[in-house]
Amino acid sequence: MLANYLPVLVFILVGIFAGILFVALGWLLGPKRAYDEKTSPYECGFEAFEDTRMKFDVRYYLVAILFILFDLEIAFMFPWAVVYKDLGVFGFWSMFVFLIILTIGFVYEWKKGALEWE
């Protein structure tokens, strides 16, 4: 039984070894010369013009959270689509209810103006 997992264990060990090896080689063989351009903060190719602790608008975070939320909920649909025929009518209606709840949440956020960017 455990012999079936031996290739997985070997794969994990080779991956860990390769990761450690490549990081160590980069650290050992890489250049260690520091200069002003290398140590300066990089922000989209131009000099920073404000403090790094400036406040972002809360809508930025709200849009990011909404994207993650809807992206993850859509990811739930792929496994459901794979086993759709095996689930039958119950699987269809459970996904239908899931999509209705998702749509209600989307409409609520739309009406609240969370998707408007000024």
N, C-alpha and C positions, 0 to 999 in steps of 0.2 A: 504493500500500500504506500509506504513512504518513498519507495523507489520511483514512483510517478512524479514526485516533487523534486527529485534530484536535478533535472534540467532547469527548473525554475530557480533553485538555490544557486546553481552554477552561474546562471544568467545574472542574478543579483550580485553575486560576488565579483564577477568580471566587470559589471557596471560600476560598482564601488571602487574597485581597483583602478579602472581606467580613469574615473573622475579624480581620484587622489593623485594618480600619476600625472595627468595633464595639468592640474593646478600646481603641483610641485615643480614640474618642468618649467612652467611659465614663471613661477616665482624665482627659480634658480637661474634660468637663462635669460630672463627679461631684462631690459635696460632699467637702470635705477637712477637715471639722470632726472633731476627735478628742475623745472624752469617755470617762469611766470605763466606762460600760456597753459601749461599742463596743470598747474595747481589753481588756476583761476576758475570761478564758477561758470558753468556753461548753461546757457538758456537760449535755445533756438537760434544760435549763431550770432546773437548780439548781446551787448552788455546789459546787465540787469539795471532796470530804471526805478525799481521800488524796493522796499524792504521785503525780505523773504518771509516775514511774518504777517504780511498783509491779509486782510480778511477776504474770503471768497463769499460770493452771494450764495445763500442757502439753496437757491434753485439749481446751482451747479451740482450740488450733492444730491438733490432730489432727482434730477434727471439721471444721474449715475445709478442711484439706487433703483429707480424705475426700470432702467435698462437691464440691470442684473436680475431684478425680480421677473420681468417678462421673459428674459432670455432663459432663465432656469425653468420657468414654467413651460416654455416651448420645448425644452429638452426632455421634459416628462412625456411628451407626445411621441417621441421616437420609439421607446420600448413598447408603448401601447400600440403603435402602428405595426410593430413586428408581430405581436401576438394577438392582433385584432380578431382574427377568425376563431381563435381558441376561446376568447372571452365571451362571445355571444352577445345577446341582447343586454345583459347586465353591464358588460364592458362598454358597450356603446353608450348607454344612458349615463353611466358614471363619468365618462369623458365628456359627454354633453353637459352635465351639471358643472363639471370642472371648467369648461369653456365659458359657460354662462357666468360663473363667478368671476372668471378672469376678465370677461367683457364688462361686467358691472364695475370692477375695480378700475379698468381703463377709462370708462366713461366718467367715473367719479373724479379721477385725476385730471381728465380733460376739462371737466366743468369747473374744477377748482383753479384751473389755470397753471397747473404744474408743468405743462408742456409748452407754455408760451415763453419765449425768450426775447427780452427787449434789448 
